[in-house]
Amino acid sequence: MIKAVIFDIDGTMYDYEFYNKTATEALWDYCRECLGLSRMGFQEALRKAGRMVEERVGRDCAACHNRLLRYQCMLELLGKPLFPHALAMYHTYWDTMLDKMTAYPGLLEFMEFLKGRDIVVGAGSNMTAYIQYKKLEKLGVTPYIDWILTSEEAPEQKPSEKFFRLCTEKCGCCADECLFIGDSLQADVGGALTSGMKAMLAAFGRGEEKPADGTYYVVGSFGECMAPGFLDRL
Protein backbone atom coordinates (compact mmCIF):
# COMPACT_ATOMS: atom_id res chain seq x y z
CA MET A 1 0.00 0.00 0.00
CA ILE A 2 1.35 3.42 -0.99
CA LYS A 3 1.67 5.75 2.01
CA ALA A 4 3.94 8.40 0.47
CA VAL A 5 4.55 9.83 -3.01
CA ILE A 6 7.75 11.74 -3.74
CA PHE A 7 8.01 13.98 -6.79
CA ASP A 8 11.09 15.07 -8.63
CA ILE A 9 10.67 18.76 -9.62
CA ASP A 10 12.46 19.69 -12.85
CA GLY A 11 11.03 17.84 -15.84
CA THR A 12 8.42 16.14 -13.66
CA MET A 13 6.28 18.93 -12.22
CA TYR A 14 6.81 21.21 -15.23
CA ASP A 15 8.46 21.18 -18.67
CA TYR A 16 12.02 22.08 -17.70
CA GLU A 17 13.45 21.80 -21.21
CA PHE A 18 10.98 24.32 -22.64
CA TYR A 19 11.34 26.91 -19.88
CA ASN A 20 15.11 26.47 -19.72
CA LYS A 21 15.26 27.44 -23.40
CA THR A 22 13.03 30.45 -22.73
CA ALA A 23 15.17 31.62 -19.81
CA THR A 24 18.41 31.00 -21.73
CA GLU A 25 17.12 33.17 -24.58
CA ALA A 26 16.52 35.99 -22.11
CA LEU A 27 20.05 35.50 -20.78
CA TRP A 28 21.43 35.61 -24.32
CA ASP A 29 19.62 38.92 -24.93
CA TYR A 30 21.29 40.35 -21.82
CA CYS A 31 24.73 39.12 -22.85
CA ARG A 32 24.31 40.46 -26.38
CA GLU A 33 23.22 43.88 -25.21
CA CYS A 34 25.47 44.29 -22.15
CA LEU A 35 28.53 42.18 -22.96
CA GLY A 36 28.59 42.41 -26.75
CA LEU A 37 28.60 38.64 -27.25
CA SER A 38 27.67 36.87 -30.45
CA ARG A 39 25.30 33.91 -30.10
CA MET A 40 28.13 31.49 -30.81
CA GLY A 41 30.39 33.24 -28.32
CA PHE A 42 27.63 33.14 -25.71
CA GLN A 43 26.95 29.44 -26.20
CA GLU A 44 30.62 28.49 -26.09
CA ALA A 45 31.31 30.56 -22.96
CA LEU A 46 28.28 29.05 -21.23
CA ARG A 47 29.44 25.51 -22.03
CA LYS A 48 32.98 26.19 -20.84
CA ALA A 49 31.69 27.82 -17.64
CA GLY A 50 29.57 24.75 -16.88
CA ARG A 51 32.62 22.51 -17.22
CA MET A 52 34.68 24.88 -15.09
CA VAL A 53 32.16 24.77 -12.25
CA GLU A 54 32.11 20.96 -12.34
CA GLU A 55 35.92 20.85 -12.27
CA ARG A 56 35.96 23.14 -9.22
CA VAL A 57 33.10 21.73 -7.13
CA GLY A 58 32.56 18.24 -8.58
CA ARG A 59 29.44 16.72 -10.13
CA ASP A 60 27.88 15.01 -7.11
CA CYS A 61 26.76 18.11 -5.25
CA ALA A 62 24.14 20.83 -5.52
CA ALA A 63 26.76 23.53 -6.14
CA CYS A 64 27.32 22.24 -9.69
CA HIS A 65 23.79 23.53 -10.48
CA ASN A 66 24.38 26.98 -8.99
CA ARG A 67 23.88 29.44 -11.85
CA LEU A 68 25.53 32.29 -10.01
CA LEU A 69 28.74 30.24 -9.91
CA ARG A 70 28.27 29.37 -13.58
CA TYR A 71 27.86 32.98 -14.64
CA GLN A 72 30.78 34.03 -12.43
CA CYS A 73 32.97 31.51 -14.25
CA MET A 74 31.59 32.67 -17.60
CA LEU A 75 32.57 36.26 -16.84
CA GLU A 76 36.01 35.13 -15.67
CA LEU A 77 36.53 33.31 -18.97
CA LEU A 78 35.45 36.37 -20.95
CA GLY A 79 37.53 38.77 -18.89
CA LYS A 80 34.40 40.77 -18.06
CA PRO A 81 33.69 42.47 -14.69
CA LEU A 82 31.68 40.42 -12.18
CA PHE A 83 29.77 43.46 -10.98
CA PRO A 84 27.02 44.11 -11.90
CA HIS A 85 26.83 41.34 -14.49
CA ALA A 86 26.95 38.10 -12.44
CA LEU A 87 23.90 38.90 -10.32
CA ALA A 88 22.10 40.54 -13.26
CA MET A 89 22.58 37.39 -15.35
CA TYR A 90 21.43 35.19 -12.47
CA HIS A 91 18.23 37.16 -12.01
CA THR A 92 17.61 37.43 -15.75
CA TYR A 93 17.62 33.66 -16.09
CA TRP A 94 15.67 32.73 -12.98
CA ASP A 95 13.20 35.64 -13.05
CA THR A 96 12.30 34.71 -16.63
CA MET A 97 11.79 31.05 -15.78
CA LEU A 98 9.78 31.76 -12.64
CA ASP A 99 7.61 34.27 -14.47
CA LYS A 100 6.82 31.94 -17.39
CA MET A 101 6.72 28.43 -15.93
CA THR A 102 3.47 26.55 -15.34
CA ALA A 103 2.77 23.11 -13.90
CA TYR A 104 2.09 20.11 -16.10
CA PRO A 105 -1.65 19.53 -16.55
CA GLY A 106 -3.13 17.45 -13.77
CA LEU A 107 -0.30 17.96 -11.25
CA LEU A 108 -2.33 20.00 -8.75
CA GLU A 109 -5.34 17.74 -9.11
CA PHE A 110 -3.20 14.65 -8.54
CA MET A 111 -1.62 16.13 -5.42
CA GLU A 112 -5.05 17.07 -4.09
CA PHE A 113 -6.16 13.51 -4.85
CA LEU A 114 -3.22 12.14 -2.83
CA LYS A 115 -3.89 14.41 0.16
CA GLY A 116 -7.51 13.31 0.11
CA ARG A 117 -6.25 9.79 0.70
CA ASP A 118 -3.93 10.91 3.55
CA ILE A 119 -0.85 10.14 1.49
CA VAL A 120 2.34 12.00 2.41
CA VAL A 121 3.63 14.16 -0.47
CA GLY A 122 7.33 15.03 -0.75
CA ALA A 123 9.67 16.68 -3.26
CA GLY A 124 13.14 15.28 -3.96
CA SER A 125 15.44 17.21 -6.28
CA ASN A 126 19.06 17.51 -7.40
CA MET A 127 19.33 21.26 -6.91
CA THR A 128 19.94 24.05 -4.42
CA ALA A 129 17.15 24.58 -1.91
CA TYR A 130 16.26 28.26 -2.36
CA ILE A 131 15.41 28.17 -6.05
CA GLN A 132 13.42 24.94 -5.64
CA TYR A 133 11.30 26.59 -2.95
CA LYS A 134 10.66 29.44 -5.39
CA LYS A 135 9.65 27.00 -8.13
CA LEU A 136 7.25 25.13 -5.87
CA GLU A 137 5.63 28.42 -4.90
CA LYS A 138 5.24 29.43 -8.54
CA LEU A 139 3.81 26.05 -9.52
CA GLY A 140 1.17 26.37 -6.80
CA VAL A 141 1.95 23.06 -5.10
CA THR A 142 3.03 24.33 -1.69
CA PRO A 143 -0.32 23.56 0.03
CA TYR A 144 0.25 19.89 -0.75
CA ILE A 145 3.98 19.46 0.00
CA ASP A 146 4.81 17.93 3.38
CA TRP A 147 8.59 17.97 3.02
CA ILE A 148 11.44 18.79 0.63
CA LEU A 149 14.87 17.24 0.12
CA THR A 150 17.47 18.76 -2.20
CA SER A 151 20.98 17.58 -2.96
CA GLU A 152 22.15 20.68 -1.09
CA GLU A 153 20.75 19.16 2.09
CA ALA A 154 21.49 15.49 1.37
CA PRO A 155 24.33 16.49 0.41
CA GLU A 156 24.55 13.92 -2.39
CA GLN A 157 22.73 13.73 -5.70
CA LYS A 158 20.27 11.19 -7.01
CA PRO A 159 20.68 8.27 -7.58
CA SER A 160 22.70 8.27 -4.34
CA GLU A 161 21.56 5.69 -1.80
CA LYS A 162 21.86 8.32 0.94
CA PHE A 163 19.53 10.69 -0.92
CA PHE A 164 16.78 8.10 -1.14
CA ARG A 165 17.34 6.91 2.42
CA LEU A 166 16.74 10.46 3.64
CA CYS A 167 13.59 10.60 1.51
CA THR A 168 12.31 7.46 3.24
CA GLU A 169 13.10 8.92 6.66
CA LYS A 170 11.19 12.10 5.86
CA CYS A 171 8.21 10.04 4.68
CA GLY A 172 8.06 8.23 8.01
CA CYS A 173 7.25 4.86 6.48
CA CYS A 174 8.99 1.88 4.90
CA ALA A 175 10.73 2.23 1.54
CA ASP A 176 8.34 -0.20 -0.18
CA GLU A 177 5.43 2.02 0.88
CA CYS A 178 6.94 4.98 -1.04
CA LEU A 179 6.45 5.82 -4.70
CA PHE A 180 9.02 8.07 -6.39
CA ILE A 181 7.92 9.87 -9.57
CA GLY A 182 10.56 11.39 -11.85
CA ASP A 183 11.53 11.95 -15.48
CA SER A 184 15.02 10.36 -15.34
CA LEU A 185 15.46 6.59 -15.64
CA GLN A 186 18.87 6.70 -14.01
CA ALA A 187 18.53 9.37 -11.33
CA ASP A 188 14.88 8.94 -10.32
CA VAL A 189 13.70 5.47 -11.29
CA GLY A 190 17.03 3.69 -10.84
CA GLY A 191 17.77 5.35 -7.51
CA ALA A 192 14.29 4.64 -6.17
CA LEU A 193 14.35 0.97 -7.16
CA THR A 194 17.80 0.44 -5.67
CA SER A 195 16.56 1.93 -2.39
CA GLY A 196 13.56 -0.41 -2.26
CA MET A 197 10.95 2.16 -3.29
CA LYS A 198 8.42 1.78 -6.05
CA ALA A 199 9.19 3.99 -9.05
CA MET A 200 7.24 5.72 -11.81
CA LEU A 201 8.70 7.33 -14.93
CA ALA A 202 6.99 10.58 -15.89
CA ALA A 203 7.34 10.26 -19.66
CA PHE A 204 5.30 13.26 -20.69
CA GLY A 205 5.28 13.55 -24.48
CA ARG A 206 8.12 11.03 -24.86
CA GLY A 207 6.21 7.82 -25.62
CA GLU A 208 8.37 5.65 -23.36
CA GLU A 209 7.72 1.92 -23.43
CA LYS A 210 6.76 0.15 -20.22
CA PRO A 211 9.42 -2.32 -19.02
CA ALA A 212 8.61 -5.91 -19.90
CA ASP A 213 9.48 -7.09 -16.41
CA GLY A 214 7.22 -4.54 -14.71
CA THR A 215 9.97 -3.26 -12.41
CA TYR A 216 8.66 0.31 -12.68
CA TYR A 217 5.62 2.15 -14.00
CA VAL A 218 5.37 4.59 -16.90
CA VAL A 219 2.75 7.33 -17.25
CA GLY A 220 2.16 9.88 -19.98
CA SER A 221 0.14 12.26 -17.81
CA PHE A 222 -0.83 12.83 -14.21
CA GLY A 223 -4.42 12.11 -15.19
CA GLU A 224 -3.52 8.44 -15.59
CA CYS A 225 -2.51 8.32 -11.93
CA MET A 226 -6.04 9.19 -10.81
CA ALA A 227 -7.74 6.38 -12.71
CA PRO A 228 -9.93 4.21 -10.45
CA GLY A 229 -7.83 1.67 -8.60
CA PHE A 230 -4.52 2.83 -10.12
CA LEU A 231 -2.70 3.52 -6.85
CA ASP A 232 -4.16 0.41 -5.24
CA ARG A 233 -2.50 -1.73 -7.90
CA LEU A 234 0.99 -0.38 -7.23
C-alpha positions in Angstrom: 0.0 0.0 0.0 1.3 3.4 -1.0 1.7 5.8 2.0 3.9 8.4 0.5 4.6 9.8 -3.0 7.7 11.7 -3.7 8.0 14.0 -6.8 11.1 15.1 -8.6 10.7 18.8 -9.6 12.5 19.7 -12.9 11.0 17.8 -15.8 8.4 16.1 -13.7 6.3 18.9 -12.2 6.8 21.2 -15.2 8.5 21.2 -18.7 12.0 22.1 -17.7 13.5 21.8 -21.2 11.0 24.3 -22.6 11.3 26.9 -19.9 15.1 26.5 -19.7 15.3 27.4 -23.4 13.0 30.4 -22.7 15.2 31.6 -19.8 18.4 31.0 -21.7 17.1 33.2 -24.6 16.5 36.0 -22.1 20.1 35.5 -20.8 21.4 35.6 -24.3 19.6 38.9 -24.9 21.3 40.3 -21.8 24.7 39.1 -22.9 24.3 40.5 -26.4 23.2 43.9 -25.2 25.5 44.3 -22.1 28.5 42.2 -23.0 28.6 42.4 -26.8 28.6 38.6 -27.2 27.7 36.9 -30.5 25.3 33.9 -30.1 28.1 31.5 -30.8 30.4 33.2 -28.3 27.6 33.1 -25.7 26.9 29.4 -26.2 30.6 28.5 -26.1 31.3 30.6 -23.0 28.3 29.0 -21.2 29.4 25.5 -22.0 33.0 26.2 -20.8 31.7 27.8 -17.6 29.6 24.8 -16.9 32.6 22.5 -17.2 34.7 24.9 -15.1 32.2 24.8 -12.2 32.1 21.0 -12.3 35.9 20.9 -12.3 36.0 23.1 -9.2 33.1 21.7 -7.1 32.6 18.2 -8.6 29.4 16.7 -10.1 27.9 15.0 -7.1 26.8 18.1 -5.2 24.1 20.8 -5.5 26.8 23.5 -6.1 27.3 22.2 -9.7 23.8 23.5 -10.5 24.4 27.0 -9.0 23.9 29.4 -11.8 25.5 32.3 -10.0 28.7 30.2 -9.9 28.3 29.4 -13.6 27.9 33.0 -14.6 30.8 34.0 -12.4 33.0 31.5 -14.2 31.6 32.7 -17.6 32.6 36.3 -16.8 36.0 35.1 -15.7 36.5 33.3 -19.0 35.5 36.4 -20.9 37.5 38.8 -18.9 34.4 40.8 -18.1 33.7 42.5 -14.7 31.7 40.4 -12.2 29.8 43.5 -11.0 27.0 44.1 -11.9 26.8 41.3 -14.5 27.0 38.1 -12.4 23.9 38.9 -10.3 22.1 40.5 -13.3 22.6 37.4 -15.4 21.4 35.2 -12.5 18.2 37.2 -12.0 17.6 37.4 -15.8 17.6 33.7 -16.1 15.7 32.7 -13.0 13.2 35.6 -13.1 12.3 34.7 -16.6 11.8 31.1 -15.8 9.8 31.8 -12.6 7.6 34.3 -14.5 6.8 31.9 -17.4 6.7 28.4 -15.9 3.5 26.5 -15.3 2.8 23.1 -13.9 2.1 20.1 -16.1 -1.7 19.5 -16.5 -3.1 17.5 -13.8 -0.3 18.0 -11.3 -2.3 20.0 -8.7 -5.3 17.7 -9.1 -3.2 14.6 -8.5 -1.6 16.1 -5.4 -5.0 17.1 -4.1 -6.2 13.5 -4.8 -3.2 12.1 -2.8 -3.9 14.4 0.2 -7.5 13.3 0.1 -6.2 9.8 0.7 -3.9 10.9 3.5 -0.8 10.1 1.5 2.3 12.0 2.4 3.6 14.2 -0.5 7.3 15.0 -0.7 9.7 16.7 -3.3 13.1 15.3 -4.0 15.4 17.2 -6.3 19.1 17.5 -7.4 19.3 21.3 -6.9 19.9 24.0 -4.4 17.1 24.6 -1.9 16.3 28.3 -2.4 15.4 28.2 -6.0 13.4 24.9 -5.6 11.3 26.6 -2.9 10.7 29.4 -5.4 9.7 27.0 -8.1 7.3 25.1 -5.9 5.6 28.4 -4.9 5.2 29.4 -8.5 3.8 26.1 -9.5 1.2 26.4 -6.8 2.0 23.1 -5.1 3.0 24.3 -1.7 -0.3 23.6 0.0 0.2 19.9 -0.7 4.0 19.5 0.0 4.8 17.9 3.4 8.6 18.0 3.0 11.4 18.8 0.6 14.9 17.2 0.1 17.5 18.8 -2.2 21.0 17.6 -3.0 22.2 20.7 -1.1 20.8 19.2 2.1 21.5 15.5 1.4 24.3 16.5 0.4 24.5 13.9 -2.4 22.7 13.7 -5.7 20.3 11.2 -7.0 20.7 8.3 -7.6 22.7 8.3 -4.3 21.6 5.7 -1.8 21.9 8.3 0.9 19.5 10.7 -0.9 16.8 8.1 -1.1 17.3 6.9 2.4 16.7 10.5 3.6 13.6 10.6 1.5 12.3 7.5 3.2 13.1 8.9 6.7 11.2 12.1 5.9 8.2 10.0 4.7 8.1 8.2 8.0 7.2 4.9 6.5 9.0 1.9 4.9 10.7 2.2 1.5 8.3 -0.2 -0.2 5.4 2.0 0.9 6.9 5.0 -1.0 6.5 5.8 -4.7 9.0 8.1 -6.4 7.9 9.9 -9.6 10.6 11.4 -11.9 11.5 11.9 -15.5 15.0 10.4 -15.3 15.5 6.6 -15.6 18.9 6.7 -14.0 18.5 9.4 -11.3 14.9 8.9 -10.3 13.7 5.5 -11.3 17.0 3.7 -10.8 17.8 5.4 -7.5 14.3 4.6 -6.2 14.3 1.0 -7.2 17.8 0.4 -5.7 16.6 1.9 -2.4 13.6 -0.4 -2.3 11.0 2.2 -3.3 8.4 1.8 -6.1 9.2 4.0 -9.1 7.2 5.7 -11.8 8.7 7.3 -14.9 7.0 10.6 -15.9 7.3 10.3 -19.7 5.3 13.3 -20.7 5.3 13.6 -24.5 8.1 11.0 -24.9 6.2 7.8 -25.6 8.4 5.7 -23.4 7.7 1.9 -23.4 6.8 0.2 -20.2 9.4 -2.3 -19.0 8.6 -5.9 -19.9 9.5 -7.1 -16.4 7.2 -4.5 -14.7 10.0 -3.3 -12.4 8.7 0.3 -12.7 5.6 2.2 -14.0 5.4 4.6 -16.9 2.8 7.3 -17.2 2.2 9.9 -20.0 0.1 12.3 -17.8 -0.8 12.8 -14.2 -4.4 12.1 -15.2 -3.5 8.4 -15.6 -2.5 8.3 -11.9 -6.0 9.2 -10.8 -7.7 6.4 -12.7 -9.9 4.2 -10.4 -7.8 1.7 -8.6 -4.5 2.8 -10.1 -2.7 3.5 -6.8 -4.2 0.4 -5.2 -2.5 -1.7 -7.9 1.0 -0.4 -7.2 
